[in-house]
Amino acid sequence: MKDHHKQRKNIVNRLAKIEGHVRSVKDMASNERDCGDLLIQIAAIRSALDSCGKLILKDHLEGCVSEALKKGDETVIKKLNVAIDQFIR
């Protein structure tokens, strides 16, 4: 189902940026930066992760789920519901 993931490269790039952001916040903590600054940066990371998750969900719906439903495979809906329950708590 690789061909269904049109946004995969964009997702990987976003995750790389988030990874770098987390590293920089870790450095900030190691250098005893202000706690408020750390919290602000963590909020930005959380927002970036949520945005990336939303993009993954859209990509999955437009690709894998759509294709599976065309083939009559409705188990994909059950799996998606489990993933959504884990993602949104």
C-alpha positions as CSV (number, residue, x, y, z in Angstrom):
1,M,0.0,0.0,0.0
2,K,3.0,2.3,-0.3
3,D,1.6,4.1,-3.3
4,H,-1.3,5.3,-1.3
5,H,0.9,7.5,1.0
6,K,1.2,10.7,-1.0
7,Q,2.2,12.7,2.0
8,R,4.8,10.3,3.4
9,K,7.9,12.4,2.4
10,N,6.2,15.5,4.0
11,I,5.4,13.5,7.1
12,V,9.0,12.2,7.4
13,N,10.3,15.8,7.0
14,R,8.0,17.1,9.6
15,L,9.1,14.4,12.0
16,A,12.7,15.2,11.4
17,K,12.0,18.9,12.3
18,I,10.2,17.8,15.4
19,E,13.1,15.6,16.4
20,G,15.5,18.5,16.0
21,H,13.2,20.7,18.1
22,V,13.0,18.1,20.9
23,R,16.9,17.9,20.9
24,S,17.1,21.7,21.2
25,V,14.7,21.7,24.1
26,K,16.7,19.0,25.8
27,D,19.8,21.2,25.4
28,M,17.8,24.1,26.8
29,A,17.0,22.0,29.9
30,S,20.6,20.9,30.2
31,N,21.7,24.5,30.1
32,E,19.2,25.4,32.8
33,R,17.1,27.7,30.7
34,D,13.9,29.3,32.1
35,C,11.2,26.8,32.9
36,G,8.6,29.0,31.2
37,D,10.7,28.9,28.0
38,L,10.8,25.1,28.2
39,L,7.1,24.8,28.6
40,I,6.5,27.1,25.6
41,Q,8.8,25.0,23.4
42,I,7.1,21.8,24.6
43,A,3.7,23.2,23.7
44,A,5.1,24.0,20.2
45,I,6.3,20.4,19.9
46,R,3.0,19.0,21.0
47,S,1.2,21.2,18.4
48,A,3.6,20.1,15.7
49,L,3.0,16.4,16.6
50,D,-0.7,16.9,16.5
51,S,-0.5,18.5,13.1
52,C,1.7,15.7,11.9
53,G,-0.8,13.2,13.2
54,K,-3.6,14.9,11.4
55,L,-1.7,14.8,8.2
56,I,-1.0,11.0,8.7
57,L,-4.7,10.5,9.3
58,K,-5.7,12.4,6.2
59,D,-3.2,10.5,4.1
60,H,-4.4,7.2,5.5
61,L,-8.1,8.1,4.8
62,E,-7.4,9.2,1.3
63,G,-5.2,6.3,0.4
64,C,-5.4,3.1,2.4
65,V,-8.9,3.4,3.8
66,S,-10.4,4.5,0.5
67,E,-8.7,1.7,-1.4
68,A,-9.7,-0.9,1.2
69,L,-13.3,0.1,1.1
70,K,-13.4,0.0,-2.7
71,K,-12.2,-3.6,-2.3
72,G,-14.9,-4.3,0.2
73,D,-12.5,-4.6,3.2
74,E,-14.3,-3.0,6.1
75,T,-11.8,-4.3,8.7
76,V,-9.8,-1.1,7.9
77,I,-12.5,0.9,9.7
78,K,-12.2,-1.1,12.9
79,K,-8.4,-0.7,12.8
80,L,-8.8,3.0,12.2
81,N,-11.1,3.4,15.1
82,V,-8.6,1.8,17.4
83,A,-5.8,4.1,16.1
84,I,-8.0,7.2,16.6
85,D,-8.9,6.1,20.1
86,Q,-5.2,5.9,20.9
87,F,-4.3,9.1,19.2
88,I,-7.1,11.2,20.7
89,R,-7.3,10.6,24.5
